[in-house]
Amino acid sequence: MTLSDFLLPSNVLLQKRAADSRQLLHELSQRAAACLGLDEAAIVAALLKREELGSTGMGNGVAIPHARLELVKKPFGLLVRLDQPIDFNAIDGRPVDLVFILLLPATGEGEHLGALALVARKLRVQDVLMKLRQGKSALELHAAVCS
């Protein structure tokens, strides 16, 4: 499995604004729901429930909100670069400017954990983070994270 298996170039957004993490999760849930033909409320509820367990802000300006949903058949990703970092309760206390939403099937433990691990590994690479922060288009960001 590669990132390009579940992150399409059309699902990479840049220069996005959000007042806070909750608003961002609502907005991205709306987009995911439209892409997947699912209920927006179910997506945002699952993402917020996961955040209640502990922040998905992994540090270095990166957050990977994720959730398992019954109606999701295969991993689905959205990558967002914010023009103004927001508080995400990250483990290092720093605000977040790169957010990767990952929706996973409720079943298939190995596959979905593999997708989450793949995203987390990629978003720890300093060269990738630099390209994501400096990229000028969604295609450049997609190429940086999927290479």
C-alpha positions as CSV (number, residue, x, y, z in Angstrom):
1,M,0.0,0.0,0.0
2,T,1.2,3.5,-0.8
3,L,-0.1,6.9,0.1
4,S,-1.3,7.5,-3.4
5,D,-3.7,4.5,-2.9
6,F,-5.8,6.6,-0.6
7,L,-4.8,10.2,-1.2
8,L,-5.9,11.7,-4.5
9,P,-4.4,15.0,-5.8
10,S,-7.9,16.4,-5.6
11,N,-8.0,15.8,-1.9
12,V,-5.0,18.0,-1.2
13,L,-5.9,21.5,-0.1
14,L,-3.7,24.4,0.6
15,Q,-4.1,27.9,2.0
16,K,-7.0,26.7,4.1
17,R,-8.2,28.8,7.0
18,A,-9.8,27.5,10.2
19,A,-10.5,29.2,13.5
20,D,-9.8,26.1,15.5
21,S,-9.3,22.3,15.2
22,R,-13.0,21.6,15.8
23,Q,-14.1,23.9,12.9
24,L,-11.5,22.4,10.7
25,L,-12.6,18.8,11.4
26,H,-16.2,19.9,10.6
27,E,-15.2,21.4,7.3
28,L,-13.0,18.4,6.3
29,S,-15.7,16.0,7.3
30,Q,-18.1,17.8,4.9
31,R,-15.6,17.3,2.1
32,A,-14.9,13.7,3.0
33,A,-18.7,13.0,3.2
34,A,-19.1,14.4,-0.3
35,C,-16.3,12.4,-1.7
36,L,-17.4,9.1,-0.1
37,G,-21.1,9.6,-0.2
38,L,-21.4,9.2,3.6
39,D,-23.1,11.2,6.3
40,E,-21.0,14.2,7.4
41,A,-22.3,14.0,11.0
42,A,-21.0,10.4,11.4
43,I,-17.6,11.4,10.1
44,V,-17.2,14.4,12.3
45,A,-18.5,12.5,15.4
46,A,-16.0,9.7,14.8
47,L,-13.1,12.2,14.4
48,L,-14.1,14.2,17.5
49,K,-14.5,11.0,19.5
50,R,-11.0,10.0,18.6
51,E,-9.6,13.4,19.6
52,E,-11.3,13.0,23.0
53,L,-9.1,9.9,23.6
54,G,-6.0,12.1,23.0
55,S,-4.8,14.6,20.5
56,T,-3.7,13.4,17.1
57,G,-1.3,16.3,17.0
58,M,2.0,14.4,16.7
59,G,4.3,17.4,16.9
60,N,6.4,19.4,14.5
61,G,3.3,21.2,13.2
62,V,1.5,18.0,12.1
63,A,-1.8,16.3,13.1
64,I,-3.3,13.1,11.8
65,P,-6.9,13.0,12.9
66,H,-8.3,9.6,12.0
67,A,-11.3,7.4,12.6
68,R,-12.8,4.0,11.8
69,L,-16.2,4.0,10.2
70,E,-18.4,1.0,9.2
71,L,-19.3,2.4,5.8
72,V,-15.7,3.2,4.8
73,K,-14.5,0.3,2.5
74,K,-10.9,1.4,2.1
75,P,-8.6,4.0,3.5
76,F,-9.4,7.6,2.5
77,G,-7.2,10.6,3.0
78,L,-7.4,14.4,2.9
79,L,-4.2,16.5,3.3
80,V,-4.5,20.2,4.3
81,R,-1.9,22.9,4.6
82,L,-3.2,25.8,6.7
83,D,-2.1,29.3,6.0
84,Q,-2.3,30.1,9.7
85,P,-1.4,27.3,12.2
86,I,-4.0,26.4,14.8
87,D,-3.8,24.8,18.2
88,F,-4.3,21.1,18.0
89,N,-3.2,20.1,21.5
90,A,-0.1,18.6,19.9
91,I,2.3,16.6,22.1
92,D,5.0,19.3,21.7
93,G,2.6,22.2,22.3
94,R,3.3,23.7,18.9
95,P,0.4,24.8,16.6
96,V,-0.4,22.7,13.6
97,D,-0.2,23.7,9.9
98,L,-0.3,20.3,8.3
99,V,-3.3,18.1,8.8
100,F,-3.9,14.7,7.3
101,I,-7.4,13.3,7.8
102,L,-7.5,9.5,7.5
103,L,-10.7,7.6,7.4
104,L,-10.4,3.8,7.8
105,P,-12.6,0.8,7.5
106,A,-14.0,-0.4,10.9
107,T,-12.7,-3.9,10.1
108,G,-9.3,-5.0,8.7
109,E,-7.0,-4.1,11.6
110,G,-3.7,-4.7,9.7
111,E,-4.6,-2.8,6.6
112,H,-5.9,0.4,8.3
113,L,-3.1,0.4,10.9
114,G,-0.7,0.1,8.0
115,A,-2.2,3.1,6.4
116,L,-1.9,5.2,9.6
117,A,1.7,4.0,10.1
118,L,2.5,4.9,6.5
119,V,1.1,8.5,6.9
120,A,2.9,8.9,10.3
121,R,6.2,7.8,9.0
122,K,6.0,10.0,5.9
123,L,5.0,13.1,8.0
124,R,8.1,12.7,10.3
125,V,10.5,13.1,7.4
126,Q,11.9,16.7,7.6
127,D,12.5,16.9,3.8
128,V,8.8,16.0,3.2
129,L,7.6,18.5,5.7
130,M,9.7,21.2,4.1
131,K,8.3,20.4,0.6
132,L,4.7,20.4,2.0
133,R,5.3,23.8,3.6
134,Q,6.9,25.3,0.5
135,G,4.9,23.7,-2.2
136,K,3.0,26.1,-4.5
137,S,0.2,23.8,-5.7
138,A,-1.9,20.8,-4.5
139,L,0.0,18.7,-7.1
140,E,3.4,19.6,-5.6
141,L,2.1,18.7,-2.1
142,H,0.7,15.4,-3.4
143,A,4.0,14.6,-5.1
144,A,6.0,15.5,-1.9
145,V,3.9,13.2,0.3
146,C,3.4,10.4,-2.1
147,S,7.0,10.1,-3.5
